[in-house]
Amino acid sequence: RELLGDGGRRPISTLLGMFIDPSQRNRGLSKIFALAWLQLCLDADMEVRTGTINKPLLALVLEDKLGLRPLPGGVPVEIFSGGGGGSLCARDDASTTRMAGNGSDRVYMYSSRVKSLKGAFSPWDVKHEKIVLMTDRPSWDEEGKGGRLIHLRTKFVAPNDDGRSNWERFVRTLLDGRFRHDLSFEELQKILLGRL
């Protein structure tokens, strides 16, 4: 719970992560599920935040697509799609090295904070999340535009009071009536707080 300016308390719903079956990935489901969660939280008048997020595509959705802001202390990372070029971090195992040259479903990541980037992922994460860690900018970024900047190993929160109403309008516009429910305010709070 969090204190509000009027001395009241607003419950908090915390997204700890998201798992999507590998056979259902690359279909935009993480954005849909995150939007549904945000809709439920807004309808229940709850604060939204996340646990520490270490999945690059989920961080992209939360930060870049849905406007949540990272808390200080995370690792800034540029993510790229595509393939080839760039040097792989030494920590990558042989299977990751083979993956680097094929398939657009890989997530290529670069950070000037190489040690932080290497330490953020275990070999299991690299393999199963299809991550390619890079020690220099990818060669296919010839124009130097960079990738999309996201933050990992941090928590995300909704914008503060100054930008909150604009952010709520933005989220509702993204939803555009596509997600509907018949739950009461009380039912929503019970569900989101795990008090069924």
N, C-alpha and C positions, 0 to 999 in steps of 0.2 A: 504494500500500500504506500501511497505517496501523499504528502500533505499538499493541499491546494492553497491558493492564496487566501481563501476565505476561512481557512482553518479546518475545513472538512477534509475528508480523505476520499481519494479516487482509487479503486482497485486497479491492479496492474496485471495484464496478461503478457506472459513471456514466451516467445517462440524460441525453443531450444535448438531446433534444427529441422531438417526435412529430409525424408528418404522417399525417393521415387524409384520404383522397380526399374532396373536397367532396361528392360524391354519397352518401357513407356517413356524413356528419356528423349530429349531433343524434340519435344512436342509443345513446349511452352507451359507445361503443367506447374512448374514452381511459381511462376508469376500468378497463375490462376488461383492456386492454393493460398499463396501469400495474400492476394487480394481478398479472398473469402475470409481469411483470418482477420484482416484489417476491417472488413465490413462488419463482422460480428463484434469486434472490439469497439468500433465507433457506435454501433447500435446499442451496445451495453454501457456506453459512456466510460470506457476503460482506457487507461494509459497503455500504450504499446511499447514493448522493448524486446530485445532478443538476449539470449545467452551469448557467449562468445562464439562468433561465426568464423569457421575456418574453411568453408566450402566456397570456392571462387564464384561459381555461377549463382549460388544463393546470395552471396554478398553483392553481386552485380544486380540482381533483381531488387534486393532491398534498398540499396543505395542509389543506383543509377535509374532504375525504372520506377520505384515506388517512393523515392524521396526521403527515406529514413536517413538519419545522419549518424556517422560513426562517432563513438566516444574516443577521446584521446588515448593513445597508447598502442594502437594497432600498427600493422605493417602495411605501408602504402605499396600497392602492386599495380602494374599495368598488365592487363590481360589482352591477348590477341587471339584471333581465330586464324585458321589457315595452316600452313605447314612449311617445313624446311627452314634452313638458315638459322643463324644464332648458335651460340655455344651452350651446351647443356651443362648444368651444375654437376660437379663431381659426384654428388650423392646419388644421382640417378643410377638405377641398376640396369643390367643389360636389356631387360624387357622394355624398359622405358626408352632406352636409346633406340631400339628397333621401332617403337611406336612413333618417335618424333618425326619420321619422314612420311607417315601415311595418315590418311583420314582427317577429315575436317571436324570430327567430333572430339578432338583433343583440345585441351585448354593450355595455351602457351602463356607463361607468366615471366615477367621481368621486373626486377626491382633493383634500384641502386644500392639497396641494403641487402646484399647477397647473403650474408650470414643469417640475417633474420628470415629471409625467404627459404633458405635451406633448412633452417631449424623449424620451420612452420609445418613441415610435412614429413611423415614417416614414409619409408619405401612402400608400405601397404597403401597409404593415401595416394601416393604418386601413381601407383599401378591402377587401383580401383576407381579413382576419380578421373583417370585419364589426363593427368597433369604433366606438362613438360616444363621444368624449371630452366630458366635461361640466365646466363651470366652476363650477356650483352644483348643489346637490342636486336631483334630479328632482322635478317638481311632483307626480308620482303617489305620492311617498313622503310623503303628507300626515301620516301618524302619526309621522313622524320616526324610524322604526325603523332606517333605513339599509339599505344593501345588505350583502352578505357581504364581510367584510374579507379580502383576500388581499394578498400581496406579489409585486411584479414586479421584474425586473432584479436578481434575487438567486439564490443557489443554495439548494437544500433538502437536508436530511440527516435521517436517522432520529433519533428521540429518543436522548438520551444514555443512559448505562448505568443511571441510576435508573429511567427509564421504558421501557427497551428491551424487557424481557420482556413487559410489559403491551401494548406496541405490537405485538410479534410475535404475541401471542394475538389481538389485535384484527384484524390482517391475515389471519391464518388463519381467523378467524371469518367475515370478509367473503368469503373464498374458498369456504368451506364445501364443499370437495371438488369444486368445479366445474372446476378446472383441474388436470389430471393429466399426468404425463410419466413416461417410463421411462428417463430419463438418469441416468447414474451421477454421483456427486459430482465425479469427475475430468472427465467430459464437460461438466458444467455449468460448472465453472471455466474450462475451455478456451473454451467458447462465449462466456461473459460477459467473458472477458479478451481475446477476439479472437485466440486462439492455436490455431486449427484446423489 
